[in-house]
Amino acid sequence: MTAARRAIPLLASLSLACASQIDPGNSSQDNVIYSSRVHKMPRLDSAVTNTTAPAGSLSGWTASGASETVVSPGRTGSFAAQLGATSPTNGDSSISQTFTVPSGKSQLSVWYMMTCPDTLTYDWATATLKNNATGATNTFLPMTCATNSSWVNVTASVSAGTSYTLTLTSHDDDYSVDPSYTLFDDVTLN
């Protein structure tokens, strides 16, 4: 490490708009109450392979931040979201989604696989869940820097009828020899 290296914390995010219609036969989605209408909370596969865009695109997502893309394969399907890149990026790459938990659901589940050849001081992945009624934020994936050879599951408790904002983030410090990135997939309510 050289004295010239420094972490530059930036906050950027993507927002997923839940706009699909209910499809009772689609097991890749979970019901969500959103804006007083029932919609589906898309898993990443559903969001990136929607019918209005080529398979594997981030159509339906609002992108901002250092680098957000889709890669193949995903954990259980064809695609996963990749935050950060295999080449250095500067700052946060994030996706976020606001949703209301339907009755019968009590847990949010997220799967991730990270490549972090650096240290926690400079690069990390994190996942937070903000309760929009109270403003309380649960960091259910604390800042982590690891290289996982397999997918890792993290969960957070949720309450039916409550609105939350989920934010998934991968941070890289733009150092040329150790780019970090994180794959996220199968975001579900159970």
TORPA-4810 file (N, C-alpha, C, O; in nm, 3 decimals):
<nodes>
NODE_1_0.082_-0.117_0.000_0.000_0.000_0.000_0.088_0.125_0.000_0.189_0.132_0.070_M
NODE_2_0.050_0.221_-0.077_0.126_0.345_-0.081_0.047_0.455_-0.013_-0.075_0.445_0.004_T
NODE_3_0.117_0.561_0.025_0.051_0.673_0.090_-0.048_0.741_-0.003_-0.138_0.811_0.043_A
NODE_4_-0.033_0.722_-0.133_-0.121_0.787_-0.230_-0.260_0.724_-0.235_-0.354_0.784_-0.287_A
NODE_5_-0.275_0.603_-0.181_-0.405_0.535_-0.183_-0.494_0.592_-0.076_-0.451_0.617_0.036_R
NODE_6_-0.619_0.613_-0.111_-0.716_0.657_-0.012_-0.854_0.614_-0.059_-0.884_0.610_-0.179_R
NODE_7_-0.936_0.583_0.037_-1.073_0.548_0.005_-1.154_0.675_-0.009_-1.144_0.766_0.073_A
NODE_8_-1.234_0.682_-0.114_-1.320_0.798_-0.135_-1.463_0.749_-0.126_-1.516_0.696_-0.223_I
NODE_9_-1.526_0.764_-0.009_-1.663_0.715_0.003_-1.760_0.801_-0.076_-1.776_0.920_-0.048_P
NODE_10_-1.824_0.742_-0.172_-1.926_0.809_-0.251_-2.054_0.729_-0.236_-2.047_0.607_-0.217_L
NODE_11_-2.167_0.791_-0.243_-2.292_0.718_-0.235_-2.367_0.737_-0.365_-2.402_0.849_-0.403_L
NODE_12_-2.391_0.627_-0.430_-2.469_0.629_-0.553_-2.566_0.513_-0.545_-2.541_0.417_-0.473_A
NODE_13_-2.673_0.520_-0.616_-2.768_0.411_-0.606_-2.847_0.395_-0.734_-2.854_0.484_-0.819_S
NODE_14_-2.906_0.277_-0.745_-3.001_0.246_-0.851_-3.136_0.228_-0.785_-3.142_0.190_-0.669_L
NODE_15_-3.240_0.254_-0.854_-3.372_0.230_-0.799_-3.446_0.139_-0.895_-3.448_0.162_-1.016_S
NODE_16_-3.507_0.035_-0.840_-3.587_-0.057_-0.919_-3.732_-0.019_-0.900_-3.781_-0.014_-0.788_L
NODE_17_-3.800_0.006_-1.007_-3.942_0.035_-0.999_-4.019_-0.095_-1.015_-4.004_-0.164_-1.116_A
NODE_18_-4.100_-0.128_-0.917_-4.183_-0.249_-0.924_-4.304_-0.217_-1.009_-4.399_-0.155_-0.961_C
NODE_19_-4.303_-0.258_-1.133_-4.412_-0.220_-1.220_-4.473_-0.339_-1.294_-4.558_-0.320_-1.381_A
NODE_20_-4.430_-0.461_-1.262_-4.484_-0.575_-1.335_-4.619_-0.615_-1.277_-4.649_-0.585_-1.161_S
NODE_21_-4.701_-0.682_-1.355_-4.830_-0.729_-1.310_-4.813_-0.863_-1.237_-4.712_-0.931_-1.255_Q
NODE_22_-4.910_-0.898_-1.157_-4.903_-1.025_-1.084_-4.917_-1.140_-1.182_-5.006_-1.140_-1.268_I
NODE_23_-4.830_-1.236_-1.169_-4.834_-1.357_-1.249_-4.833_-1.474_-1.152_-4.726_-1.515_-1.109_D
NODE_24_-4.950_-1.531_-1.117_-4.955_-1.636_-1.017_-4.870_-1.757_-1.054_-4.831_-1.833_-0.965_P
NODE_25_-4.842_-1.777_-1.180_-4.763_-1.891_-1.221_-4.614_-1.865_-1.223_-4.537_-1.956_-1.257_G
NODE_26_-4.570_-1.746_-1.189_-4.428_-1.712_-1.195_-4.365_-1.731_-1.059_-4.379_-1.644_-0.972_N
NODE_27_-4.295_-1.842_-1.038_-4.234_-1.872_-0.909_-4.106_-1.794_-0.886_-4.048_-1.804_-0.777_S
NODE_28_-4.060_-1.716_-0.983_-3.937_-1.638_-0.964_-3.965_-1.503_-0.902_-3.874_-1.420_-0.891_S
NODE_29_-4.090_-1.478_-0.860_-4.124_-1.351_-0.800_-4.206_-1.373_-0.674_-4.273_-1.475_-0.661_Q
NODE_30_-4.199_-1.278_-0.581_-4.277_-1.281_-0.459_-4.369_-1.161_-0.456_-4.332_-1.052_-0.500_D
NODE_31_-4.493_-1.180_-0.404_-4.589_-1.071_-0.398_-4.539_-0.959_-0.309_-4.480_-0.984_-0.204_N
NODE_32_-4.562_-0.836_-0.350_-4.528_-0.719_-0.273_-4.641_-0.617_-0.287_-4.695_-0.600_-0.397_V
NODE_33_-4.677_-0.551_-0.178_-4.773_-0.442_-0.186_-4.691_-0.316_-0.212_-4.599_-0.286_-0.136_I
NODE_34_-4.721_-0.242_-0.316_-4.642_-0.125_-0.353_-4.736_-0.020_-0.408_-4.811_-0.046_-0.502_Y
NODE_35_-4.733_0.097_-0.351_-4.820_0.208_-0.394_-4.966_0.166_-0.397_-5.037_0.196_-0.493_S
NODE_36_-5.010_0.096_-0.293_-5.147_0.050_-0.273_-5.197_-0.047_-0.381_-5.316_-0.073_-0.389_S
NODE_37_-5.107_-0.099_-0.462_-5.141_-0.203_-0.559_-5.050_-0.321_-0.536_-4.936_-0.302_-0.493_R
NODE_38_-5.096_-0.440_-0.563_-5.013_-0.559_-0.546_-4.929_-0.579_-0.671_-4.982_-0.583_-0.782_V
NODE_39_-4.799_-0.593_-0.652_-4.706_-0.619_-0.762_-4.617_-0.735_-0.724_-4.633_-0.794_-0.617_H
NODE_40_-4.525_-0.767_-0.809_-4.427_-0.869_-0.780_-4.296_-0.803_-0.745_-4.256_-0.705_-0.809_K
NODE_41_-4.228_-0.855_-0.644_-4.093_-0.808_-0.613_-3.998_-0.893_-0.695_-3.973_-1.008_-0.658_M
NODE_42_-3.944_-0.841_-0.805_-3.864_-0.925_-0.893_-3.734_-0.970_-0.828_-3.666_-0.893_-0.761_P
NODE_43_-3.701_-1.096_-0.850_-3.566_-1.140_-0.821_-3.481_-1.077_-0.930_-3.534_-1.027_-1.029_R
NODE_44_-3.350_-1.077_-0.914_-3.266_-1.013_-1.015_-3.285_-1.077_-1.152_-3.284_-1.006_-1.253_L
NODE_45_-3.303_-1.210_-1.158_-3.325_-1.273_-1.288_-3.449_-1.216_-1.354_-3.447_-1.187_-1.474_D
NODE_46_-3.557_-1.200_-1.278_-3.680_-1.149_-1.337_-3.663_-1.006_-1.384_-3.711_-0.969_-1.491_S
NODE_47_-3.594_-0.925_-1.304_-3.577_-0.785_-1.340_-3.490_-0.768_-1.463_-3.517_-0.681_-1.546_A
NODE_48_-3.387_-0.850_-1.478_-3.296_-0.830_-1.590_-3.338_-0.905_-1.715_-3.280_-0.884_-1.821_V
NODE_49_-3.437_-0.990_-1.705_-3.482_-1.062_-1.824_-3.628_-1.030_-1.855_-3.702_-1.116_-1.904_T
NODE_50_-3.669_-0.907_-1.826_-3.809_-0.873_-1.849_-3.841_-0.873_-1.999_-3.751_-0.877_-2.083_N
NODE_51_-3.967_-0.868_-2.029_-4.012_-0.886_-2.168_-3.987_-0.764_-2.256_-4.003_-0.773_-2.378_T
NODE_52_-3.948_-0.651_-2.197_-3.931_-0.532_-2.279_-3.786_-0.506_-2.318_-3.757_-0.407_-2.384_T
NODE_53_-3.696_-0.595_-2.279_-3.554_-0.571_-2.308_-3.486_-0.703_-2.340_-3.536_-0.810_-2.304_A
NODE_54_-3.372_-0.697_-2.407_-3.298_-0.819_-2.434_-3.259_-0.887_-2.303_-3.233_-0.820_-2.203_P
NODE_55_-3.255_-1.019_-2.303_-3.215_-1.094_-2.183_-3.078_-1.045_-2.137_-2.986_-1.027_-2.217_A
NODE_56_-3.067_-1.025_-2.006_-2.939_-0.986_-1.951_-2.916_-0.837_-1.945_-2.802_-0.794_-1.922_G
NODE_57_-3.017_-0.756_-1.963_-2.998_-0.611_-1.952_-3.048_-0.563_-1.816_-3.116_-0.638_-1.745_S
NODE_58_-3.015_-0.443_-1.780_-3.067_-0.382_-1.657_-3.189_-0.295_-1.686_-3.219_-0.203_-1.610_L
NODE_59_-3.258_-0.324_-1.795_-3.379_-0.249_-1.826_-3.475_-0.258_-1.708_-3.493_-0.365_-1.650_S
NODE_60_-3.536_-0.147_-1.674_-3.623_-0.144_-1.558_-3.552_-0.092_-1.434_-3.617_-0.067_-1.332_G
NODE_61_-3.423_-0.077_-1.440_-3.344_-0.024_-1.330_-3.295_0.116_-1.368_-3.265_0.141_-1.485_W
NODE_62_-3.286_0.204_-1.271_-3.223_0.333_-1.291_-3.080_0.321_-1.242_-3.057_0.294_-1.124_T
NODE_63_-2.983_0.341_-1.330_-2.843_0.317_-1.296_-2.770_0.446_-1.262_-2.788_0.548_-1.328_A
NODE_64_-2.688_0.438_-1.158_-2.594_0.544_-1.124_-2.483_0.480_-1.042_-2.498_0.367_-0.995_S
NODE_65_-2.375_0.550_-1.024_-2.263_0.493_-0.949_-2.150_0.458_-1.041_-2.151_0.493_-1.159_G
NODE_66_-2.052_0.389_-0.987_-1.930_0.361_-1.061_-1.951_0.258_-1.171_-1.910_0.281_-1.285_A
NODE_67_-2.016_0.144_-1.140_-2.034_0.040_-1.242_-2.140_-0.059_-1.197_-2.124_-0.126_-1.095_S
NODE_68_-2.249_-0.068_-1.274_-2.353_-0.167_-1.250_-2.381_-0.236_-1.382_-2.403_-0.171_-1.484_E
NODE_69_-2.381_-0.369_-1.379_-2.405_-0.443_-1.502_-2.468_-0.577_-1.467_-2.497_-0.604_-1.351_T
NODE_70_-2.488_-0.661_-1.567_-2.544_-0.794_-1.550_-2.444_-0.894_-1.606_-2.385_-0.872_-1.712_V
NODE_71_-2.426_-1.004_-1.534_-2.335_-1.108_-1.580_-2.407_-1.242_-1.579_-2.512_-1.257_-1.518_V
NODE_72_-2.349_-1.336_-1.647_-2.405_-1.470_-1.656_-2.296_-1.570_-1.621_-2.181_-1.550_-1.661_S
NODE_73_-2.326_-1.677_-1.549_-2.457_-1.712_-1.495_-2.480_-1.648_-1.359_-2.389_-1.592_-1.298_P
NODE_74_-2.605_-1.657_-1.313_-2.639_-1.615_-1.178_-2.628_-1.733_-1.083_-2.579_-1.840_-1.121_G
NODE_75_-2.675_-1.714_-0.962_-2.666_-1.822_-0.863_-2.758_-1.938_-0.900_-2.714_-2.053_-0.901_R
NODE_76_-2.885_-1.908_-0.930_-2.979_-2.015_-0.965_-3.038_-1.999_-1.104_-3.111_-2.087_-1.150_T
NODE_77_-3.008_-1.891_-1.170_-3.065_-1.866_-1.302_-2.960_-1.819_-1.399_-2.841_-1.846_-1.383_G
NODE_78_-3.005_-1.748_-1.498_-2.916_-1.707_-1.606_-2.832_-1.584_-1.575_-2.724_-1.568_-1.632_S
NODE_79_-2.879_-1.495_-1.485_-2.811_-1.367_-1.467_-2.800_-1.328_-1.321_-2.878_-1.373_-1.237_F
NODE_80_-2.701_-1.242_-1.291_-2.684_-1.179_-1.160_-2.643_-1.035_-1.183_-2.587_-1.001_-1.287_A
NODE_81_-2.671_-0.949_-1.086_-2.624_-0.811_-1.093_-2.478_-0.809_-1.050_-2.442_-0.871_-0.949_A
NODE_82_-2.394_-0.739_-1.123_-2.255_-0.719_-1.084_-2.236_-0.573_-1.051_-2.257_-0.485_-1.135_Q
NODE_83_-2.195_-0.546_-0.927_-2.167_-0.410_-0.881_-2.016_-0.398_-0.870_-1.952_-0.478_-0.802_L
NODE_84_-1.959_-0.297_-0.935_-1.815_-0.288_-0.951_-1.777_-0.360_-1.079_-1.865_-0.404_-1.154_G
NODE_85_-1.648_-0.372_-1.105_-1.604_-0.431_-1.231_-1.474_-0.508_-1.213_-1.408_-0.497_-1.109_A
NODE_86_-1.438_-0.585_-1.315_-1.311_-0.659_-1.312_-1.193_-0.568_-1.337_-1.078_-0.609_-1.320_T
NODE_87_-1.219_-0.444_-1.378_-1.115_-0.341_-1.386_-1.150_-0.238_-1.278_-1.265_-0.230_-1.236_S
NODE_88_-1.052_-0.159_-1.231_-1.077_-0.069_-1.119_-1.190_0.031_-1.147_-1.207_0.080_-1.258_P
NODE_89_-1.267_0.060_-1.042_-1.371_0.163_-1.045_-1.349_0.255_-0.925_-1.283_0.216_-0.829_T
NODE_90_-1.404_0.372_-0.931_-1.381_0.471_-0.824_-1.509_0.498_-0.747_-1.594_0.574_-0.793_N
NODE_91_-1.523_0.435_-0.630_-1.636_0.463_-0.544_-1.738_0.353_-0.537_-1.708_0.237_-0.566_G
NODE_92_-1.860_0.390_-0.498_-1.967_0.294_-0.476_-2.040_0.261_-0.605_-2.061_0.346_-0.691_D
NODE_93_-2.077_0.135_-0.616_-2.171_0.087_-0.717_-2.285_0.025_-0.636_-2.263_-0.071_-0.562_S
NODE_94_-2.406_0.079_-0.650_-2.516_0.036_-0.564_-2.644_0.014_-0.641_-2.666_0.073_-0.747_S
NODE_95_-2.729_-0.072_-0.588_-2.867_-0.085_-0.633_-2.955_-0.077_-0.509_-2.918_-0.124_-0.402_I
NODE_96_-3.072_-0.016_-0.525_-3.163_-0.009_-0.411_-3.306_-0.029_-0.460_-3.338_-0.006_-0.576_S
NODE_97_-3.390_-0.072_-0.365_-3.530_-0.097_-0.398_-3.614_-0.068_-0.275_-3.579_-0.110_-0.164_Q
NODE_98_-3.725_0.003_-0.292_-3.819_0.026_-0.184_-3.939_-0.065_-0.206_-3.992_-0.074_-0.316_T
NODE_99_-3.981_-0.132_-0.099_-4.093_-0.227_-0.108_-4.165_-0.233_0.025_-4.111_-0.193_0.128_F
NODE_100_-4.288_-0.283_0.023_-4.365_-0.307_0.144_-4.386_-0.457_0.156_-4.424_-0.523_0.059_T
NODE_101_-4.361_-0.509_0.274_-4.366_-0.654_0.298_-4.511_-0.701_0.305_-4.589_-0.647_0.383_V
NODE_102_-4.548_-0.800_0.224_-4.685_-0.854_0.229_-4.703_-0.945_0.351_-4.606_-0.990_0.412_P
NODE_103_-4.828_-0.972_0.385_-4.856_-1.061_0.498_-4.798_-1.199_0.468_-4.792_-1.242_0.353_S
NODE_104_-4.756_-1.265_0.572_-4.700_-1.399_0.558_-4.551_-1.402_0.531_-4.491_-1.509_0.529_G
NODE_105_-4.489_-1.288_0.511_-4.345_-1.281_0.486_-4.276_-1.218_0.607_-4.327_-1.121_0.663_K
NODE_106_-4.160_-1.273_0.648_-4.092_-1.221_0.766_-3.940_-1.213_0.750_-3.870_-1.174_0.843_S
NODE_107_-3.891_-1.249_0.632_-3.746_-1.248_0.614_-3.709_-1.207_0.472_-3.769_-1.253_0.375_Q
NODE_108_-3.609_-1.119_0.462_-3.550_-1.082_0.334_-3.424_-1.165_0.318_-3.345_-1.175_0.411_L
NODE_109_-3.403_-1.223_0.201_-3.286_-1.305_0.174_-3.212_-1.249_0.052_-3.274_-1.216_-0.049_S
NODE_110_-3.080_-1.239_0.063_-2.995_-1.189_-0.045_-2.875_-1.283_-0.056_-2.816_-1.320_0.045_V
NODE_111_-2.839_-1.320_-0.177_-2.719_-1.400_-0.202_-2.614_-1.311_-0.269_-2.647_-1.230_-0.356_W
NODE_112_-2.487_-1.328_-0.228_-2.379_-1.250_-0.289_-2.254_-1.335_-0.304_-2.235_-1.433_-0.232_Y
NODE_113_-2.169_-1.296_-0.398_-2.037_-1.356_-0.418_-1.943_-1.240_-0.451_-1.963_-1.167_-0.548_M
NODE_114_-1.840_-1.224_-0.368_-1.752_-1.108_-0.379_-1.613_-1.148_-0.424_-1.564_-1.256_-0.390_M
NODE_115_-1.549_-1.061_-0.501_-1.407_-1.071_-0.534_-1.342_-0.944_-0.481_-1.362_-0.836_-0.535_T
NODE_116_-1.263_-0.959_-0.373_-1.201_-0.845_-0.307_-1.055_-0.879_-0.273_-1.027_-0.928_-0.164_C
NODE_117_-0.962_-0.854_-0.366_-0.822_-0.885_-0.341_-0.751_-0.778_-0.257_-0.630_-0.786_-0.236_P
NODE_118_-0.824_-0.678_-0.208_-0.769_-0.567_-0.130_-0.799_-0.590_0.018_-0.815_-0.704_0.061_D
NODE_119_-0.806_-0.482_0.096_-0.840_-0.491_0.237_-0.966_-0.407_0.262_-1.004_-0.324_0.180_T
NODE_120_-1.028_-0.432_0.377_-1.151_-0.364_0.415_-1.134_-0.213_0.422_-1.231_-0.139_0.407_L
NODE_121_-1.014_-0.166_0.445_-0.988_-0.022_0.450_-1.023_0.046_0.318_-1.066_0.161_0.316_T
NODE_122_-1.004_-0.025_0.207_-1.017_0.036_0.074_-1.136_-0.014_-0.008_-1.195_0.063_-0.083_Y
NODE_123_-1.172_-0.141_0.005_-1.278_-0.199_-0.076_-1.371_-0.281_0.013_-1.328_-0.338_0.113_D
NODE_124_-1.502_-0.285_-0.024_-1.597_-0.361_0.056_-1.728_-0.380_-0.017_-1.756_-0.315_-0.117_W
NODE_125_-1.808_-0.473_0.037_-1.948_-0.490_-0.001_-2.029_-0.471_0.126_-1.982_-0.501_0.236_A
NODE_126_-2.151_-0.422_0.110_-2.241_-0.407_0.224_-2.385_-0.415_0.177_-2.415_-0.390_0.060_T
NODE_127_-2.474_-0.450_0.269_-2.618_-0.451_0.241_-2.690_-0.390_0.360_-2.666_-0.428_0.475_A
NODE_128_-2.777_-0.295_0.331_-2.853_-0.231_0.438_-3.002_-0.237_0.408_-3.044_-0.241_0.292_T
NODE_129_-3.080_-0.239_0.515_-3.226_-0.241_0.504_-3.280_-0.131_0.595_-3.269_-0.139_0.717_L
NODE_130_-3.338_-0.028_0.534_-3.390_0.085_0.610_-3.540_0.069_0.628_-3.613_0.049_0.532_K
NODE_131_-3.586_0.079_0.753_-3.728_0.080_0.784_-3.775_0.222_0.756_-3.735_0.315_0.826_N
NODE_132_-3.859_0.240_0.655_-3.900_0.373_0.614_-3.996_0.441_0.712_-4.013_0.563_0.708_N
NODE_133_-4.060_0.363_0.800_-4.150_0.422_0.900_-4.072_0.480_1.017_-4.104_0.588_1.066_A
NODE_134_-3.969_0.409_1.062_-3.893_0.453_1.181_-3.762_0.522_1.145_-3.707_0.596_1.227_T
NODE_135_-3.711_0.499_1.023_-3.582_0.554_0.983_-3.465_0.469_1.028_-3.350_0.501_0.996_G
NODE_136_-3.490_0.361_1.103_-3.384_0.273_1.152_-3.325_0.194_1.036_-3.397_0.146_0.949_A
NODE_137_-3.192_0.181_1.036_-3.123_0.106_0.931_-3.053_-0.015_0.991_-2.979_-0.003_1.088_T
NODE_138_-3.078_-0.131_0.932_-3.015_-0.256_0.971_-2.909_-0.290_0.866_-2.941_-0.313_0.750_N
NODE_139_-2.782_-0.293_0.907_-2.675_-0.333_0.816_-2.658_-0.484_0.831_-2.579_-0.530_0.914_T
NODE_140_-2.733_-0.560_0.751_-2.733_-0.705_0.768_-2.619_-0.774_0.693_-2.595_-0.893_0.715_F
NODE_141_-2.549_-0.702_0.607_-2.419_-0.745_0.556_-2.323_-0.632_0.591_-2.312_-0.535_0.517_L
NODE_142_-2.253_-0.645_0.706_-2.158_-0.539_0.744_-2.048_-0.529_0.638_-2.028_-0.622_0.560_P
NODE_143_-1.979_-0.416_0.634_-1.872_-0.399_0.536_-1.781_-0.522_0.539_-1.727_-0.559_0.643_M
NODE_144_-1.767_-0.584_0.420_-1.696_-0.710_0.406_-1.602_-0.701_0.286_-1.638_-0.647_0.182_T
NODE_145_-1.481_-0.753_0.303_-1.387_-0.766_0.191_-1.335_-0.908_0.193_-1.254_-0.944_0.278_C
NODE_146_-1.381_-0.988_0.099_-1.342_-1.129_0.093_-1.353_-1.176_-0.052_-1.424_-1.115_-0.132_A
NODE_147_-1.285_-1.282_-0.083_-1.303_-1.345_-0.212_-1.371_-1.478_-0.188_-1.310_-1.572_-0.135_T
NODE_148_-1.499_-1.485_-0.227_-1.580_-1.606_-0.205_-1.575_-1.693_-0.329_-1.593_-1.644_-0.441_N
NODE_149_-1.552_-1.821_-0.308_-1.554_-1.913_-0.422_-1.694_-1.967_-0.445_-1.720_-2.035_-0.545_S
NODE_150_-1.785_-1.938_-0.353_-1.924_-1.980_-0.371_-2.015_-1.869_-0.318_-1.969_-1.774_-0.254_S
NODE_151_-2.143_-1.881_-0.347_-2.241_-1.781_-0.307_-2.263_-1.787_-0.155_-2.262_-1.895_-0.096_W
NODE_152_-2.283_-1.671_-0.094_-2.307_-1.658_0.049_-2.445_-1.594_0.069_-2.479_-1.498_0.001_V
NODE_153_-2.523_-1.649_0.163_-2.657_-1.597_0.191_-2.656_-1.510_0.316_-2.597_-1.547_0.417_N
NODE_154_-2.721_-1.394_0.308_-2.743_-1.310_0.425_-2.892_-1.280_0.431_-2.959_-1.271_0.329_V
NODE_155_-2.943_-1.266_0.554_-3.086_-1.244_0.571_-3.111_-1.131_0.672_-3.024_-1.096_0.751_T
NODE_156_-3.230_-1.077_0.666_-3.274_-0.975_0.760_-3.421_-0.998_0.792_-3.499_-1.034_0.703_A
NODE_157_-3.457_-0.978_0.916_-3.598_-0.989_0.956_-3.674_-0.867_0.906_-3.623_-0.755_0.909_S
NODE_158_-3.797_-0.890_0.861_-3.885_-0.783_0.816_-4.023_-0.805_0.877_-4.054_-0.915_0.922_V
NODE_159_-4.104_-0.700_0.879_-4.240_-0.708_0.934_-4.342_-0.681_0.825_-4.328_-0.587_0.747_S
NODE_160_-4.444_-0.765_0.820_-4.550_-0.749_0.721_-4.614_-0.611_0.734_-4.636_-0.562_0.845_A
NODE_161_-4.644_-0.549_0.620_-4.709_-0.419_0.616_-4.613_-0.302_0.631_-4.657_-0.187_0.627_G
NODE_162_-4.485_-0.327_0.647_-4.386_-0.222_0.668_-4.310_-0.194_0.539_-4.275_-0.287_0.465_T
NODE_163_-4.284_-0.067_0.512_-4.207_-0.026_0.395_-4.058_-0.023_0.431_-4.019_0.028_0.536_S
NODE_164_-3.977_-0.078_0.342_-3.831_-0.082_0.360_-3.762_-0.035_0.233_-3.819_-0.040_0.124_Y
NODE_165_-3.639_0.010_0.247_-3.551_0.035_0.134_-3.428_-0.051_0.150_-3.353_-0.038_0.247_T
NODE_166_-3.407_-0.140_0.054_-3.291_-0.229_0.051_-3.184_-0.164_-0.037_-3.213_-0.122_-0.149_L
NODE_167_-3.060_-0.156_0.014_-2.949_-0.104_-0.065_-2.834_-0.204_-0.062_-2.786_-0.241_0.045_T
NODE_168_-2.790_-0.246_-0.181_-2.676_-0.336_-0.197_-2.564_-0.255_-0.259_-2.585_-0.186_-0.359_L
NODE_169_-2.443_-0.263_-0.200_-2.334_-0.177_-0.245_-2.204_-0.255_-0.255_-2.175_-0.341_-0.172_T
NODE_170_-2.126_-0.225_-0.358_-1.988_-0.271_-0.370_-1.902_-0.147_-0.390_-1.933_-0.063_-0.474_S
NODE_171_-1.794_-0.136_-0.312_-1.707_-0.018_-0.318_-1.567_-0.059_-0.363_-1.513_-0.159_-0.315_H
NODE_172_-1.510_0.017_-0.456_-1.372_-0.005_-0.501_-1.300_0.130_-0.498_-1.360_0.233_-0.526_D
NODE_173_-1.171_0.127_-0.463_-1.095_0.252_-0.448_-1.017_0.292_-0.573_-0.938_0.386_-0.569_D
NODE_174_-1.039_0.222_-0.685_-0.978_0.257_-0.813_-0.827_0.232_-0.818_-0.758_0.291_-0.902_D
NODE_175_-0.776_0.147_-0.731_-0.634_0.113_-0.734_-0.613_0.009_-0.843_-0.687_-0.090_-0.850_Y
NODE_176_-0.515_0.030_-0.929_-0.504_-0.045_-1.054_-0.478_-0.195_-1.039_-0.513_-0.271_-1.129_S
NODE_177_-0.419_-0.240_-0.930_-0.381_-0.382_-0.922_-0.481_-0.468_-0.846_-0.462_-0.590_-0.838_V
NODE_178_-0.586_-0.410_-0.788_-0.677_-0.494_-0.708_-0.824_-0.451_-0.717_-0.884_-0.415_-0.616_D
NODE_179_-0.882_-0.455_-0.838_-1.023_-0.418_-0.850_-1.113_-0.514_-0.771_-1.091_-0.635_-0.770_P
NODE_180_-1.213_-0.459_-0.706_-1.310_-0.539_-0.631_-1.449_-0.523_-0.692_-1.484_-0.416_-0.741_S
NODE_181_-1.526_-0.631_-0.687_-1.664_-0.627_-0.736_-1.744_-0.734_-0.665_-1.688_-0.828_-0.608_Y
NODE_182_-1.877_-0.720_-0.668_-1.965_-0.814_-0.599_-2.082_-0.851_-0.689_-2.142_-0.765_-0.753_T
NODE_183_-2.115_-0.978_-0.691_-2.235_-1.027_-0.760_-2.346_-1.041_-0.657_-2.323_-1.091_-0.547_L
NODE_184_-2.467_-0.997_-0.692_-2.584_-1.015_-0.606_-2.692_-1.084_-0.687_-2.708_-1.058_-0.806_F
NODE_185_-2.766_-1.175_-0.621_-2.870_-1.248_-0.692_-2.973_-1.301_-0.593_-2.951_-1.299_-0.472_D
NODE_186_-3.085_-1.348_-0.645_-3.192_-1.412_-0.568_-3.231_-1.333_-0.444_-3.226_-1.385_-0.333_D
NODE_187_-3.269_-1.209_-0.464_-3.320_-1.125_-0.357_-3.468_-1.160_-0.342_-3.547_-1.137_-0.434_V
NODE_188_-3.506_-1.217_-0.227_-3.643_-1.267_-0.209_-3.697_-1.235_-0.070_-3.621_-1.210_0.023_T
NODE_189_-3.828_-1.237_-0.060_-3.897_-1.231_0.069_-3.950_-1.370_0.098_-4.013_-1.433_0.012_L
NODE_190_-3.924_-1.418_0.219_-3.969_-1.553_0.259_-4.060_-1.543_0.380_-4.108_-1.644_0.430_N
</nodes>
